[in-house]
Amino acid sequence: MERLPSLLRRHIAAIRALAVLTLVMGGLYPLVVTGLAQVAFPGQADGSPIGNAGSALIGQSFTGKNGVPVARYFQSRPSAAGAGYDPVASGASNLGPESVVDRLPDPHGADEAARAGKRSLLTQVCARSKAVGELEGVSGARPYCTADGVGAVLKVFPAVGTPRRVVSVNQACPATPFIPVYRGVKVECGRPGEDYSAGRTVPVRGNARAVVPPDAVTASGSGLDPHISVAYAELQAPRVARERGLDVRRVRELIGEHTTGRVLGFMGEPGVNVLELNLALDRER
């Protein structure tokens, strides 16, 4: 070895180091860690499966083929992961509080995106709240939302000074604007394809009090959250009890049995695992 050129010796040493590290870090270490996990935490190591129904760590939708919620099951929160709860597409919508103006669908648009339009985060929240309210038999109204389930947002022209034109930009014509007049100016409905970017954006809060909990209308950061809030579970309890012919008190008992506490006793809020709760309901009847 000492007679080999120094450059060649360095290459041989590097290859040896690569082989040893590959064996240790790519083979022995994963085997040891996997073995210890299987012994100490077998359930978690295998992905916390719940029979053949799914995982306690990943949420799922309880809807029919047409996307309509199955009324006998508790519903999960919305998901922005792929088509919904897709582990390989985990993520959020990346829409923030300033996403309040829709791009209205334009049947005469130049491309598919223009023809499809795009709903703002506010309108998504409003539409979900309206749908949940209808499903649960409660008011789906909430601040900054119109009665027809879109963001209550005006565009005022000019952006500075006395208004001369006002448009309810998220309500496509021929919809009736959620308020008829703004500062003495008649409010118009929104026209697809028209550019309203020069106007001043004015969200209108209204007097609505939200009954539908926030987690029923917003997705989690991962899009995979298997839990809902206790408030959302309680909202759904009467509907699930009615559909299954159960006493609502029994359904609420099951909610309590499948509610997890705060992390370390003080972080976050209690949550209800939807899959576990629905499986427990199936065992009841």
C-alpha positions as CSV (number, residue, x, y, z in Angstrom):
1,M,0.0,0.0,0.0
2,E,2.9,2.4,0.8
3,R,4.2,2.0,-2.7
4,L,0.9,3.2,-4.2
5,P,0.7,6.9,-5.3
6,S,-0.7,9.2,-2.6
7,L,-3.7,10.1,-4.8
8,L,-4.6,6.4,-5.2
9,R,-4.2,5.8,-1.5
10,R,-6.6,8.6,-0.7
11,H,-9.2,7.2,-3.1
12,I,-8.9,3.7,-1.6
13,A,-9.3,5.2,1.9
14,A,-12.4,7.1,0.8
15,I,-13.9,3.9,-0.7
16,R,-13.3,2.0,2.5
17,A,-14.9,4.8,4.6
18,L,-17.9,4.8,2.2
19,A,-18.3,1.0,2.5
20,V,-18.1,1.1,6.4
21,L,-20.5,4.0,6.7
22,T,-22.9,2.4,4.3
23,L,-22.9,-0.8,6.3
24,V,-23.2,0.9,9.7
25,M,-25.6,3.8,8.9
26,G,-27.5,2.2,5.9
27,G,-27.8,-1.3,7.3
28,L,-26.9,-1.9,11.0
29,Y,-28.3,1.3,12.4
30,P,-31.8,1.0,10.7
31,L,-32.0,-2.6,11.8
32,V,-31.2,-1.8,15.4
33,V,-33.6,1.1,15.6
34,T,-36.4,-0.8,13.8
35,G,-35.9,-3.8,16.2
36,L,-36.0,-1.6,19.3
37,A,-39.1,0.2,18.0
38,Q,-40.8,-3.2,17.3
39,V,-40.1,-4.3,20.8
40,A,-40.8,-1.1,22.7
41,F,-43.5,0.5,20.5
42,P,-44.9,-2.1,18.1
43,G,-48.1,-0.2,17.3
44,Q,-46.4,3.1,16.6
45,A,-43.6,1.5,14.6
46,D,-46.1,-0.1,12.3
47,G,-47.9,3.2,11.7
48,S,-50.5,3.0,14.4
49,P,-52.9,0.9,12.3
50,I,-56.5,0.4,13.4
51,G,-57.3,-3.0,12.0
52,N,-57.8,-2.7,8.2
53,A,-59.6,0.6,8.6
54,G,-56.7,3.0,8.6
55,S,-54.2,4.7,10.9
56,A,-54.8,6.5,14.2
57,L,-52.3,9.1,12.9
58,I,-53.9,10.0,9.5
59,G,-57.4,11.3,9.0
60,Q,-59.7,10.2,6.3
61,S,-62.9,11.4,4.7
62,F,-66.3,9.8,5.5
63,T,-68.1,10.7,2.3
64,G,-69.8,8.8,-0.5
65,K,-68.6,8.5,-4.1
66,N,-70.2,11.8,-4.9
67,G,-68.4,13.5,-2.1
68,V,-71.5,14.0,0.0
69,P,-70.9,13.3,3.8
70,V,-72.3,10.0,5.0
71,A,-74.8,11.1,7.6
72,R,-74.3,8.2,10.0
73,Y,-70.6,9.0,10.5
74,F,-68.8,11.9,12.2
75,Q,-67.1,14.0,9.6
76,S,-63.4,15.0,9.7
77,R,-62.1,18.5,9.2
78,P,-61.2,19.6,5.6
79,S,-57.9,18.5,4.1
80,A,-55.7,20.3,1.5
81,A,-53.4,17.3,1.1
82,G,-53.9,16.2,-2.5
83,A,-57.5,15.1,-3.1
84,G,-57.8,14.9,0.7
85,Y,-55.7,13.1,3.4
86,D,-53.1,12.0,0.9
87,P,-49.9,11.1,2.9
88,V,-47.7,11.6,-0.2
89,A,-49.1,15.1,-0.7
90,S,-49.2,16.4,2.8
91,G,-49.5,20.1,3.0
92,A,-51.7,23.1,3.4
93,S,-53.4,25.4,0.8
94,N,-50.8,28.1,1.5
95,L,-53.7,30.7,1.4
96,G,-53.6,33.4,4.1
97,P,-55.8,36.0,5.7
98,E,-55.5,38.3,2.7
99,S,-57.0,35.8,0.4
100,V,-60.5,37.3,0.3
101,V,-61.2,38.0,-3.4
102,D,-62.4,35.2,-5.7
103,R,-61.5,34.9,-9.4
104,L,-65.0,34.2,-10.8
105,P,-65.4,31.4,-13.3
106,D,-65.4,32.9,-16.8
107,P,-67.0,30.6,-19.4
108,H,-65.4,32.7,-22.1
109,G,-62.0,32.6,-20.5
110,A,-58.8,32.2,-22.5
111,D,-57.7,29.0,-20.6
112,E,-58.9,26.3,-18.3
113,A,-57.8,28.2,-15.2
114,A,-59.8,31.3,-16.2
115,R,-62.9,29.2,-17.0
116,A,-62.7,27.3,-13.7
117,G,-62.0,30.4,-11.6
118,K,-60.5,30.3,-8.1
119,R,-62.1,30.6,-4.7
120,S,-60.4,32.7,-2.0
121,L,-59.7,31.2,1.4
122,L,-62.5,33.4,2.8
123,T,-65.0,32.0,0.3
124,Q,-63.9,28.4,1.0
125,V,-64.5,29.0,4.7
126,C,-67.9,30.5,4.0
127,A,-69.0,27.7,1.7
128,R,-67.9,25.1,4.2
129,S,-69.6,26.8,7.0
130,K,-72.8,27.0,5.0
131,A,-72.6,23.3,4.1
132,V,-71.9,22.2,7.7
133,G,-74.8,24.3,8.9
134,E,-77.1,22.6,6.5
135,L,-75.9,19.2,7.4
136,E,-76.2,19.7,11.1
137,G,-79.4,21.8,11.1
138,V,-77.8,24.9,12.6
139,S,-76.9,28.3,11.3
140,G,-73.9,28.2,9.0
141,A,-73.5,32.0,9.1
142,R,-70.3,33.6,10.2
143,P,-68.6,37.0,10.1
144,Y,-67.4,38.2,6.6
145,C,-69.7,35.7,4.8
146,T,-72.7,36.3,2.7
147,A,-75.9,34.3,3.1
148,D,-75.1,32.4,-0.1
149,G,-71.8,31.2,1.2
150,V,-69.1,33.4,-0.3
151,G,-66.8,36.1,1.1
152,A,-68.7,39.4,1.9
153,V,-66.2,41.6,0.1
154,L,-66.6,44.8,-1.8
155,K,-64.4,46.5,-4.3
156,V,-64.7,50.3,-4.1
157,F,-63.8,52.7,-6.9
158,P,-61.8,54.9,-6.8
159,A,-59.5,53.3,-4.2
160,V,-59.1,56.7,-2.5
161,G,-61.8,59.4,-2.1
162,T,-65.5,59.4,-2.4
163,P,-66.9,56.1,-3.7
164,R,-68.5,56.3,-7.2
165,R,-68.7,52.5,-7.9
166,V,-69.0,49.5,-5.6
167,V,-69.0,45.9,-6.6
168,S,-69.6,42.7,-4.5
169,V,-66.8,40.9,-6.2
170,N,-67.5,37.4,-5.0
171,Q,-71.1,37.3,-6.0
172,A,-71.3,36.6,-9.7
173,C,-74.2,38.2,-11.7
174,P,-77.1,37.8,-11.6
175,A,-76.7,37.3,-7.9
176,T,-78.3,40.0,-5.6
177,P,-75.5,41.7,-3.6
178,F,-75.5,41.0,0.1
179,I,-75.9,44.7,0.8
180,P,-77.8,47.0,-1.6
181,V,-76.0,50.3,-0.9
182,Y,-72.5,51.2,0.4
183,R,-72.0,54.9,1.4
184,G,-74.8,56.0,-0.8
185,V,-73.7,54.0,-3.9
186,K,-75.7,51.1,-5.3
187,V,-73.7,47.9,-5.0
188,E,-73.3,45.8,-8.2
189,C,-72.8,42.1,-8.6
190,G,-69.5,40.8,-9.9
191,R,-68.9,40.2,-13.6
192,P,-66.6,37.3,-14.6
193,G,-63.5,38.4,-16.5
194,E,-63.7,42.0,-15.3
195,D,-60.5,43.3,-13.6
196,Y,-61.3,44.8,-10.2
197,S,-57.7,45.0,-9.0
198,A,-57.6,48.8,-9.0
199,G,-60.4,49.0,-6.4
200,R,-60.1,49.2,-2.7
201,T,-60.9,45.9,-1.0
202,V,-63.4,46.2,1.8
203,P,-64.4,43.1,3.7
204,V,-67.7,43.5,5.5
205,R,-68.0,41.8,8.9
206,G,-71.8,41.9,9.4
207,N,-73.5,40.8,12.6
208,A,-73.4,37.0,12.3
209,R,-72.2,34.9,15.2
210,A,-70.4,31.7,14.2
211,V,-71.9,28.5,15.5
212,V,-69.8,26.2,13.3
213,P,-66.4,25.7,14.9
214,P,-63.2,26.8,13.1
215,D,-61.8,23.3,12.6
216,A,-65.0,22.4,10.6
217,V,-64.1,25.0,8.0
218,T,-60.3,25.1,7.9
219,A,-57.7,22.5,7.0
220,S,-54.8,21.6,9.3
221,G,-51.2,22.5,8.3
222,S,-50.4,18.9,7.3
223,G,-53.8,18.1,5.8
224,L,-53.6,14.8,7.7
225,D,-55.0,15.7,11.1
226,P,-57.0,12.7,12.4
227,H,-58.7,14.8,15.2
228,I,-61.5,17.3,15.4
229,S,-62.3,19.6,18.3
230,V,-64.7,18.5,21.0
231,A,-67.0,21.4,20.0
232,Y,-67.2,20.0,16.4
233,A,-67.9,16.5,17.6
234,E,-70.6,17.8,20.0
235,L,-72.2,19.7,17.0
236,Q,-72.4,16.4,15.0
237,A,-73.6,14.2,17.9
238,P,-77.4,14.8,17.4
239,R,-77.2,14.0,13.7
240,V,-75.2,10.8,14.2
241,A,-77.5,9.7,17.0
242,R,-80.6,10.3,14.9
243,E,-79.2,8.5,11.8
244,R,-78.1,5.5,13.9
245,G,-81.2,5.3,16.2
246,L,-79.0,5.8,19.3
247,D,-79.5,7.9,22.4
248,V,-77.6,11.1,22.0
249,R,-76.2,10.6,25.5
250,R,-74.6,7.4,24.4
251,V,-73.0,9.1,21.4
252,R,-71.6,11.8,23.7
253,E,-70.2,9.1,26.0
254,L,-68.3,7.7,23.1
255,I,-67.0,11.1,22.2
256,G,-65.6,11.4,25.7
257,E,-64.0,7.9,25.5
258,H,-62.2,8.9,22.3
259,T,-61.1,12.3,23.3
260,T,-57.4,12.8,23.9
261,G,-56.1,15.4,26.4
262,R,-53.7,18.3,25.8
263,V,-50.1,17.3,25.0
264,L,-48.1,17.1,28.2
265,G,-51.2,18.3,30.0
266,F,-51.0,22.0,28.8
267,M,-50.2,22.3,25.1
268,G,-52.9,22.5,22.5
269,E,-56.6,21.5,23.0
270,P,-58.3,18.2,23.5
271,G,-59.1,16.4,20.3
272,V,-61.5,13.6,19.2
273,N,-60.0,10.9,16.9
274,V,-62.7,10.6,14.2
275,L,-61.8,7.2,12.8
276,E,-61.7,5.6,16.3
277,L,-65.0,7.2,17.2
278,N,-66.7,6.0,14.0
279,L,-65.4,2.5,14.5
280,A,-66.7,2.5,18.1
281,L,-70.1,3.6,16.7
282,D,-70.1,0.7,14.2
283,R,-69.6,-1.7,17.1
284,E,-72.6,-0.2,18.9
285,R,-75.1,-1.0,16.1
